Amino acid sequence: MHPRLQERAACLADMRARSGMATAEFYEKIGRPAPLPGPRFQAVAKGKAWHIIEIATGKTKGFCFSHQAAMRFVDAMEAGAASKTGTRQ
């Protein structure tokens, strides 16, 4: 990776970490637990298929033809995303 891109990525990671610490500190000051982050993926019915959509980007990550299969797919995607970031269960 280009050195400028590495610097930028490191800077953004630091800013993200500081933001998380500031949020935790804020909730600690007011004596309330920090809210849990929402879901990352959503199943949406489109025609006869269920599209699995990443909420942050709006991109379709997959599709299923039954609601039950779509919910299993969403659960699997959420578990995979949580294991990569080390958050949420």
N, C-alpha and C positions, 0 to 999 in steps of 0.2 A: 504494500500500500504506500502511496505517496506520503512523504513526511508531513506535509501540510494537512492531509486528510487524517493522519494519525493524531496530530495535535488537536484538530477540531473534534475528533471522536473522544479523545481523552478529556477535553474541556467540557463537552456535553455530558459525559459520564459523571464528572465532578459536580456539574450543576444539578443533574438529576439526583445525585446523592444528597447534596445540600438541601434541595427542595424537600426530599423525604424527611430529612432530619428536622427541618423547620416545621413541617406539618405535624410530626410527632410531638415536637416541643409545644406547639400551639395547643393541641388536644390535651397534653399533660397539664398545661397551665389552667385550662378551664375545667379540668377534672372529668373529662368525658373520654370514653374509648374512641380511638380513631375508627372511622368507618371502613368496612371491608370493601375492596374494589369489586366492581360489578363483573358480570360475565364478559368474556371476550368473543364468544361465538353465539349465533342465533340461528334457529331453524325457521325458514320462511316458506310457506306454501306458494308455489308458482305452478299453476296448471295441475298436472298429475304428479309432480315431483316436489320434494322438499329440498330447498337449497340451503346449504350451511354457509352462513355469511359471517365474515370477521367484522365485528361491529366497528372497530377503529378505522378500517379502510373501506368497508363496504364491498369488498371483493368476495366472490363466491369461492369457497375452498373445497366444495364437494356437493354431491346431491344424492338423495335416496328416494325410494318410491313408496316408503311407508313411514308413518309418524314414529313408530317404535324404533326403526332403524336409524332415523334421523336423530332421535334423542340419544341413542347409543353413540352415534358419530360425534355429536356435540360433546358428550361426556368425555369421549376419548381425546378429542381435540383440546378440551379444557385441561385434562390431566397431563397431556403432552406439553402444553404451554406452561403449566405450573411446574413441571419437573425441570424445564429448561431455565426458568427464572428463579426457582427455589422459593416461590411464594404460592399462596392460595392452594387450598385443597378442596 
